[in-house]
Amino acid sequence: MKRTARLCRDALRSSVVVASVAVPALAAEGEVAGAFDIGDGRRMYLECRGTGSPTVLVVPGGKASAEDWTQGAPVFADVAAFTRVCAYDRPGTPLADGSPSRSDPAPMPTSAAASVADLRALVVAAKVATPFVIVGHSYGGLVVRLYAMTWPGDVAGMVLVDALSEFLRVAETPDEWRWQKIILDGDMTESLKIYPELERADADESFDQLLAAPPLRPMPLVVLSADHPWGPLVPGFIADGLLGPDTPPDVGYVTDRAQKVAQADLAALVPAARHVTKTDSGHNIHKNNPQLVTDAIRDVVDAVRSGRTALGP
């Protein structure tokens, strides 16, 4: 939360000029780094590298721009060595230097359905080659699943990187979920004063949208789950003021328990999904263990190239 406030504060002292990119099929070839018109007077930033099919489309986590993958981890460059890979900025996702999002603002709070609508508009505007392999981290996991359920012809395979899911709410009592939501949202009072357009998503609304969507069709799927426990860290966060003093000290252990159930439920969504639980990582697996993420993406890409609808043994 302190980092978010700092980034937003820096954003007041900086500005970003996003280059307009012509609409031809640029996302299918050559390096791409610029904004595409998605309609309604808004543009969204997309970055692509590499060549080959299927394209891998990365959906970063909450409040995270494409930089979280293009500069914050080697996965993006490593995937670009064997196929086409793209990542984008959702509205309200600040850059590492504190600059505001390279995508135009949108109403907040957002939801998974709104994020899917934006992504679909970007895919069409940028002519991203379909079907692609889609990769989602954290909140991005909600987006990629709902995208695949809404536009099944666009998605041939999926990798979920410690993804948020509606199964987390199911695995907790109403009181536990109340505290979970407070922690998921974080205290953004100061951050919003500095950067009012900062991304914030309504978890309950998003979960309900996933529950109302058609089932995920069979496809090669890898679920990567963090295995570093969060429970022991919470008392320190409370002491440092990162969490409120009234936060239950065991809330981290509740999260660890519920997330273990939720991740297993994700891996049960399609036949023969691979669930990797030994990741030697916290939530940001693409940074803590990037080779594991790259290997998972490669396995799904290879399965799609061979025409398989499941990873198999």
Phi, psi and chi 1 to 4 in degrees:
 res  aa     phi    psi   chi1   chi2   chi3   chi4
   1 MET       -  -40.4  -73.7 -179.6  -76.2      -
   2 LYS   -63.8  -37.7  -70.6 -177.7  176.8  179.4
   3 ARG   -65.0  -41.7  179.0  178.0 -179.9  -86.5
   4 THR   -61.2  -43.7  -60.5      -      -      -
   5 ALA   -62.0  -40.3      -      -      -      -
   6 ARG   -64.8  -43.5  175.5 -179.5   59.8   77.1
   7 LEU   -61.2  -41.6  -67.9  177.1      -      -
   8 CYS   -68.0  -38.0  -65.8      -      -      -
   9 ARG   -61.8  -44.0 -171.3  176.3  -58.5  111.8
  10 ASP   -63.3  -29.8  -68.6  -16.0      -      -
  11 ALA   -62.5  -27.9      -      -      -      -
  12 LEU   -67.4  -24.0  -71.9  179.6      -      -
  13 ARG   -99.2    7.9  -61.2 -166.2  -67.3  -93.7
  14 SER  -139.8  159.8   62.0      -      -      -
  15 SER  -137.8  155.4   60.7      -      -      -
  16 VAL  -122.7  130.8  174.6      -      -      -
  17 VAL  -106.5  115.3  177.2      -      -      -
  18 VAL   -95.1  125.0 -177.9      -      -      -
  19 ALA   -68.5  135.3      -      -      -      -
  20 SER   -75.8  136.8  -66.0      -      -      -
  21 VAL  -114.6  133.1  177.4      -      -      -
  22 ALA   -62.3  159.2      -      -      -      -
  23 VAL   -84.2  -10.8  174.2      -      -      -
  24 PRO   -52.3  175.4  -24.9   32.8      -      -
  25 ALA   -70.5   53.9      -      -      -      -
  26 LEU   -68.3  -31.6  -68.8  174.6      -      -
  27 ALA   -72.6   -7.5      -      -      -      -
  28 ALA   -95.7   -9.9      -      -      -      -
  29 GLU  -157.4  153.3   56.7 -172.1   25.5      -
  30 GLY    68.2  171.5      -      -      -      -
  31 GLU   -79.1  135.6  -68.7 -159.5    1.3      -
  32 VAL  -123.8  133.9  174.2      -      -      -
  33 ALA  -156.5   93.8      -      -      -      -
  34 GLY   178.5 -174.1      -      -      -      -
  35 ALA  -105.9  142.3      -      -      -      -
  36 PHE  -116.0  141.3  -71.2   80.8      -      -
  37 ASP   -73.9  117.5 -175.7  -11.6      -      -
  38 ILE  -104.9    9.5   63.6  165.7      -      -
  39 GLY    97.6  167.4      -      -      -      -
  40 ASP    56.1   28.6  -65.2  -32.1      -      -
  41 GLY    73.4   17.4      -      -      -      -
  42 ARG  -117.0  149.4  -68.0  174.6   52.9 -141.1
  43 ARG  -123.6  150.1  -61.2 -178.3  -57.3  166.3
  44 MET  -129.1  141.9  -70.6 -172.7   68.8      -
  45 TYR   -85.6  134.3  177.8   86.6      -      -
  46 LEU  -133.6  140.7  178.2   72.9      -      -
  47 GLU  -131.1  129.2 -171.8  165.7  -18.0      -
  48 CYS  -133.6  147.6  -61.0      -      -      -
  49 ARG  -143.0  164.6  -61.0 -179.8 -154.2  162.6
  50 GLY    80.6  175.0      -      -      -      -
  51 THR  -134.8  159.6   59.6      -      -      -
  52 GLY   120.8  169.0      -      -      -      -
  53 SER  -133.0  143.8  178.1      -      -      -
  54 PRO   -76.5  155.3   32.2  -38.3      -      -
  55 THR   -67.3  145.4  -66.0      -      -      -
  56 VAL  -105.0  122.8  171.5      -      -      -
  57 LEU  -110.2  117.8 -179.9   57.1      -      -
  58 VAL   -98.6  130.6  176.1      -      -      -
  59 VAL  -114.2  105.7 -179.4      -      -      -
  60 PRO   -66.2  170.4  -20.3   33.6      -      -
  61 GLY   -76.8 -177.9      -      -      -      -
  62 GLY   -59.7  135.5      -      -      -      -
  63 LYS    63.5   13.8  -55.1  179.8 -171.0   68.1
  64 ALA  -110.8  131.2      -      -      -      -
  65 SER   -86.6 -179.7   71.8      -      -      -
  66 ALA   -58.5  -27.9      -      -      -      -
  67 GLU   -58.2  -26.9  -87.2 -166.9   -7.7      -
  68 ASP   -59.9  -22.6 -165.4   53.9      -      -
  69 TRP  -111.3  -37.7  -72.8   74.3      -      -
  70 THR   -75.9  -28.8   61.7      -      -      -
  71 GLN  -123.9  -21.1  -62.5 -175.0   26.7      -
  72 GLY   -88.5   -5.9      -      -      -      -
  73 ALA  -157.9  152.6      -      -      -      -
  74 PRO   -79.0   -4.0   28.8  -34.6      -      -
  75 VAL   -58.4  -45.3  176.1      -      -      -
  76 PHE   -58.6  -49.4 -164.3   83.2      -      -
  77 ALA   -66.1  -37.0      -      -      -      -
  78 ASP   -67.1  -39.6  -69.7  -14.6      -      -
  79 VAL   -68.3  -36.2  172.9      -      -      -
  80 ALA   -62.1  -17.5      -      -      -      -
  81 ALA   -75.9  -18.3      -      -      -      -
  82 PHE  -126.0   -7.2   60.9   83.0      -      -
  83 THR  -166.1  175.8 -162.0      -      -      -
  84 ARG   -71.9  136.6 -172.4   76.9  165.5  146.2
  85 VAL  -139.5  138.2   59.7      -      -      -
  86 CYS  -133.5  150.6  -58.9      -      -      -
  87 ALA  -143.5  160.4      -      -      -      -
  88 TYR  -144.3  165.9   71.9  109.2      -      -
  89 ASP   -98.9  125.1  -69.8    3.9      -      -
  90 ARG   -77.6  160.6  -71.5 -171.3  -53.7  -84.0
  91 PRO   -57.9  141.3  -23.6   33.4      -      -
  92 GLY    78.8   18.5      -      -      -      -
  93 THR  -106.9  102.4   53.5      -      -      -
  94 PRO   -69.0  156.2   24.7  -32.6      -      -
  95 LEU   -84.5  170.7  -52.9 -173.2      -      -
  96 ALA   -63.5  -29.5      -      -      -      -
  97 ASP   -87.8    6.4   66.3   -1.5      -      -
  98 GLY    94.4   -4.1      -      -      -      -
  99 SER   -66.6  149.9  -58.5      -      -      -
 100 PRO   -69.2  168.7   23.2  -32.1      -      -
 101 SER   -54.7  145.4  176.2      -      -      -
 102 ARG   -82.7   -3.5  -65.2  165.9  -68.0 -169.1
 103 SER  -101.3  147.2  -67.3      -      -      -
 104 ASP   -64.6  150.2  -70.3  -24.5      -      -
 105 PRO   -62.0  157.0  -19.3   30.8      -      -
 106 ALA  -139.5  161.2      -      -      -      -
 107 PRO   -58.1  140.2  -25.0   34.9      -      -
 108 MET  -123.8  150.6  -65.9  -67.7  165.4      -
 109 PRO   -70.8  152.1   25.9  -34.2      -      -
 110 THR   -95.4 -175.8 -170.6      -      -      -
 111 SER  -147.6  169.3   69.1      -      -      -
 112 ALA   -59.1  -40.0      -      -      -      -
 113 ALA   -65.2  -40.4      -      -      -      -
 114 ALA   -65.9  -39.4      -      -      -      -
 115 SER   -65.6  -37.5  -63.9      -      -      -
 116 VAL   -65.8  -42.4  165.3      -      -      -
 117 ALA   -61.0  -42.1      -      -      -      -
 118 ASP   -63.7  -44.5  -83.9   -4.7      -      -
 119 LEU   -65.1  -41.7 -180.0   53.4      -      -
 120 ARG   -61.7  -42.2  170.9   63.8  177.2  176.1
 121 ALA   -62.1  -38.4      -      -      -      -
 122 LEU   -68.4  -43.8  178.6   60.5      -      -
 123 VAL   -56.9  -43.7  165.6      -      -      -
 124 VAL   -69.2  -47.1  172.4      -      -      -
 125 ALA   -64.5  -39.6      -      -      -      -
 126 ALA   -88.7   -3.3      -      -      -      -
 127 LYS    55.8   45.3  -65.8 -178.2  168.3   57.5
 128 VAL   -65.7  129.4  176.8      -      -      -
 129 ALA   -65.0  132.8      -      -      -      -
 130 THR  -120.7  157.6   60.1      -      -      -
 131 PRO   -76.1  147.7   29.2  -34.8      -      -
 132 PHE  -115.7  168.3   42.3   68.6      -      -
 133 VAL   -93.0  128.8  168.9      -      -      -
 134 ILE  -112.3  137.4 -161.6  163.6      -      -
 135 VAL  -123.5  126.8  178.8      -      -      -
 136 GLY  -128.6  130.2      -      -      -      -
 137 HIS  -108.4  133.3  171.7 -124.1      -      -
 138 SER    55.9 -122.7 -167.0      -      -      -
 139 TYR   -57.0  -32.3  169.2   71.0      -      -
 140 GLY   -58.4  -24.5      -      -      -      -
 141 GLY   -65.1  -37.0      -      -      -      -
 142 LEU   -63.4  -42.9  -74.0  174.5      -      -
 143 VAL   -64.4  -46.0  178.7      -      -      -
 144 VAL   -67.6  -36.9  -56.6      -      -      -
 145 ARG   -67.9  -45.4  -74.3  178.3   51.5 -135.7
 146 LEU   -67.5  -34.3 -173.0   56.6      -      -
 147 TYR   -61.5  -48.1 -171.9  103.1      -      -
 148 ALA   -65.0  -32.0      -      -      -      -
 149 MET   -78.2  -26.2  -68.9 -173.2  -76.1      -
 150 THR   -87.5  -37.2  -53.4      -      -      -
 151 TRP  -126.4   66.8  -58.3   98.3      -      -
 152 PRO   -60.6  -27.4   20.9  -32.7      -      -
 153 GLY   -71.4  -14.2      -      -      -      -
 154 ASP   -86.4  -18.7  -78.7    6.2      -      -
 155 VAL  -119.8  124.1 -179.1      -      -      -
 156 ALA  -107.2  -15.7      -      -      -      -
 157 GLY  -167.0  164.9      -      -      -      -
 158 MET  -149.6  144.2 -176.7 -179.8  -63.5      -
 159 VAL  -127.7  125.2  177.7      -      -      -
 160 LEU  -107.3  122.9  -62.6  174.4      -      -
 161 VAL  -108.6   99.4 -176.4      -      -      -
 162 ASP    40.5   57.1 -151.0   44.3      -      -
 163 ALA   -76.1  142.4      -      -      -      -
 164 LEU   -73.5  145.8  178.0   64.1      -      -
 165 SER  -152.4  162.3   77.9      -      -      -
 166 GLU   -64.6  -18.4   66.7  -83.6   20.3      -
 167 PHE   -68.1  -21.0  -56.2  123.1      -      -
 168 LEU   -65.1  -44.4 -177.2   65.1      -      -
 169 ARG   -63.6  -40.9 -177.0  176.6   65.2 -178.2
 170 VAL   -63.0  -33.6  172.7      -      -      -
 171 ALA   -82.4    0.5      -      -      -      -
 172 GLU  -121.3  155.3  -64.3 -177.7  -15.7      -
 173 THR   -72.6  162.7   67.7      -      -      -
 174 PRO   -54.9  -39.6  -29.5   36.7      -      -
 175 ASP   -69.8  -40.4 -170.3   58.1      -      -
 176 GLU   -62.4  -41.4  -71.2  171.1  -16.5      -
 177 TRP   -66.8  -33.2  174.3 -118.9      -      -
 178 ARG   -59.0  -45.5 -179.6  176.0   67.8   85.4
 179 TRP   -71.2  -35.7  -80.9  105.6      -      -
 180 GLN   -59.9  -42.2 -172.3   74.8   69.2      -
 181 LYS   -63.2  -39.9  -83.8 -161.4   69.6  176.1
 182 ILE   -60.3  -41.7  -68.6  172.0      -      -
 183 ILE   -71.9  -40.6  -66.9  169.9      -      -
 184 LEU   -61.5  -42.8  -76.4  173.3      -      -
 185 ASP   -72.3  -39.0  -65.5  -19.2      -      -
 186 GLY    71.6  165.2      -      -      -      -
 187 ASP   -89.8  102.1 -176.7   -1.2      -      -
 188 MET  -105.9   19.4  -65.2 -166.4  -70.2      -
 189 THR   -55.6  -52.0  -55.5      -      -      -
 190 GLU   -71.0  -39.5  -66.4  -57.9  -43.8      -
 191 SER   -60.7  -41.0  -61.5      -      -      -
 192 LEU   -71.1  -26.9  -69.1  173.3      -      -
 193 LYS   -64.9  -34.4  -70.9  178.4 -178.3  176.7
 194 ILE   -87.4  -39.8  -61.8  163.2      -      -
 195 TYR  -133.9   81.0 -173.4   16.7      -      -
 196 PRO   -59.7  -23.7  -22.6   33.6      -      -
 197 GLU   -84.6    3.8  -64.6   84.4   10.2      -
 198 LEU   -53.6  135.9 -177.4   66.4      -      -
 199 GLU   -62.8  135.0 -178.0 -178.0   53.3      -
 200 ARG  -149.8  133.6   52.8 -159.9 -171.7  -81.1
 201 ALA  -116.2  144.6      -      -      -      -
 202 ASP   -86.3  107.2 -173.2  -43.8      -      -
 203 ALA   -65.6  -45.6      -      -      -      -
 204 ASP   -62.5  -44.7  -82.0  -43.3      -      -
 205 GLU   -61.7  -43.1 -178.4 -179.7    3.5      -
 206 SER   -64.2  -43.2  -62.2      -      -      -
 207 PHE   -60.6  -43.2  -69.7  170.4      -      -
 208 ASP   -62.5  -35.1  -69.0  -16.4      -      -
 209 GLN   -65.8  -40.1  -68.9  163.4   -7.5      -
 210 LEU   -64.7  -41.7  -91.9  -69.2      -      -
 211 LEU   -66.1  -27.6  -69.5  169.6      -      -
 212 ALA   -88.3   -6.9      -      -      -      -
 213 ALA   -84.8  160.2      -      -      -      -
 214 PRO   -62.3  159.2  -17.4   29.5      -      -
 215 PRO   -66.3  154.8   22.2  -31.8      -      -
 216 LEU   -69.1  131.1 -170.4   67.5      -      -
 217 ARG   -77.2  157.3   69.5  175.7 -179.8   83.0
 218 PRO   -56.9  135.3  -26.3   36.0      -      -
 219 MET  -164.3  161.1   65.5  177.3   65.0      -
 220 PRO   -61.4  124.9  -23.0   34.7      -      -
 221 LEU  -138.4  131.9  168.7   65.1      -      -
 222 VAL  -120.0  129.3  176.1      -      -      -
 223 VAL  -110.1  118.2  176.0      -      -      -
 224 LEU  -105.5  124.1  -57.9  173.8      -      -
 225 SER  -118.6  133.3  -57.0      -      -      -
 226 ALA   -62.4  144.2      -      -      -      -
 227 ASP  -121.6    2.5   59.3   -1.1      -      -
 228 HIS   -83.1  119.7  -71.9  180.0      -      -
 229 PRO   -66.9  146.0   24.7  -34.0      -      -
 230 TRP   -95.5  -23.7 -162.4   56.7      -      -
 231 GLY   -51.4  -50.4      -      -      -      -
 232 PRO   -65.2  -16.7  -21.4   33.4      -      -
 233 LEU   -84.7  -22.6  -55.3  177.8      -      -
 234 VAL   -61.4  -45.6  168.5      -      -      -
 235 PRO   -56.0  -36.9  -27.8   37.0      -      -
 236 GLY   -67.4  -38.6      -      -      -      -
 237 PHE   -63.5  -39.1  -68.7  155.7      -      -
 238 ILE   -65.5  -44.9  -63.8  172.4      -      -
 239 ALA   -62.5  -34.2      -      -      -      -
 240 ASP   -84.9   -1.8  -67.7  -18.3      -      -
 241 GLY    81.9    7.5      -      -      -      -
 242 LEU   -75.9  -24.0  -63.0  174.6      -      -
 243 LEU  -125.5  151.3  -67.6  174.1      -      -
 244 GLY   -62.7  152.3      -      -      -      -
 245 PRO   -64.9  -19.5   21.7  -32.0      -      -
 246 ASP   -90.5    4.5   56.1  -18.0      -      -
 247 THR   -64.4  128.3  -57.4      -      -      -
 248 PRO   -58.3  127.3  -23.0   33.7      -      -
 249 PRO   -63.8  -18.0   20.5  -30.9      -      -
 250 ASP   -95.8    7.8   67.2  -19.7      -      -
 251 VAL   -63.0  -29.7   70.8      -      -      -
 252 GLY   -67.0  -38.0      -      -      -      -
 253 TYR   -68.4  -35.3  -67.2  100.8      -      -
 254 VAL   -61.9  -44.4  170.1      -      -      -
 255 THR   -61.8  -45.2  -58.6      -      -      -
 256 ASP   -58.6  -45.0  -69.0  -23.8      -      -
 257 ARG   -64.1  -48.0  169.6 -172.3   54.9   77.5
 258 ALA   -68.4  -37.9      -      -      -      -
 259 GLN   -67.5  -33.1 -177.3   70.3  -25.8      -
 260 LYS   -61.5  -42.6 -174.9  174.8 -178.7  179.1
 261 VAL   -66.9  -44.2  174.3      -      -      -
 262 ALA   -62.7  -40.7      -      -      -      -
 263 GLN   -66.6  -38.4  -66.4  -71.1  -60.3      -
 264 ALA   -64.2  -37.0      -      -      -      -
 265 ASP   -65.3  -36.7  -73.6  -17.2      -      -
 266 LEU   -61.6  -42.5  -76.4  173.6      -      -
 267 ALA   -69.6  -13.7      -      -      -      -
 268 ALA   -93.8    4.1      -      -      -      -
 269 LEU   -70.5  -32.7  -73.3  172.6      -      -
 270 VAL  -134.2  156.1  -60.6      -      -      -
 271 PRO   -64.1  142.6  -19.6   31.5      -      -
 272 ALA    62.0   25.2      -      -      -      -
 273 ALA   -66.6  149.7      -      -      -      -
 274 ARG  -100.6  126.5  179.6 -176.4  -56.8  159.0
 275 HIS  -113.0  114.0 -172.2 -168.4      -      -
 276 VAL  -101.7  110.3 -178.1      -      -      -
 277 THR  -103.3  -16.2   57.3      -      -      -
 278 LYS   -99.6   88.2  -66.2 -177.8  178.6  179.9
 279 THR  -111.0   -9.0   54.2      -      -      -
 280 ASP    48.5   52.4 -170.4   24.7      -      -
 281 SER  -155.0  154.5  175.7      -      -      -
 282 GLY   -86.0 -156.2      -      -      -      -
 283 HIS   -61.5  -36.2 -176.5   52.9      -      -
 284 ASN   -90.7   71.5  -65.2  -43.4      -      -
 285 ILE   -62.5  -32.9  -54.7  175.1      -      -
 286 HIS   -65.4  -17.2   58.0  -59.5      -      -
 287 LYS  -103.8  -39.1  -62.7  179.4 -179.3 -179.5
 288 ASN   -75.1  -34.4  -59.8  151.4      -      -
 289 ASN  -143.6   66.1 -163.3  -17.1      -      -
 290 PRO   -62.3  -33.1   20.1  -32.1      -      -
 291 GLN   -63.4  -35.9 -170.7   60.2   53.0      -
 292 LEU   -62.4  -40.1 -174.8   65.9      -      -
 293 VAL   -69.7  -44.2  178.2      -      -      -
 294 THR   -58.6  -44.3  -61.1      -      -      -
 295 ASP   -63.7  -38.8  -69.7  -15.4      -      -
 296 ALA   -64.1  -43.0      -      -      -      -
 297 ILE   -63.7  -43.4  -65.7  172.2      -      -
 298 ARG   -61.1  -41.9 -175.8 -169.7  -68.8  -88.1
 299 ASP   -62.6  -41.1  -73.8  -12.4      -      -
 300 VAL   -69.6  -41.4  171.9      -      -      -
 301 VAL   -59.4  -45.5  166.0      -      -      -
 302 ASP   -62.2  -39.2  -72.4  -13.5      -      -
 303 ALA   -64.6  -41.4      -      -      -      -
 304 VAL   -66.2  -40.3  170.8      -      -      -
 305 ARG   -63.1  -30.6  -75.1  175.4  174.0  171.2
 306 SER   -89.9    4.1   64.8      -      -      -
 307 GLY    81.6   13.2      -      -      -      -
 308 ARG   -82.7  147.6  -72.3 -178.8  -77.3  154.5
 309 THR  -104.8    6.9   57.7      -      -      -
 310 ALA  -153.0  155.1      -      -      -      -
 311 LEU   -70.3  -40.3  -79.2  179.1      -      -
 312 GLY    77.1 -178.3      -      -      -      -
 313 PRO   -66.6      -    5.2   -4.2      -      -
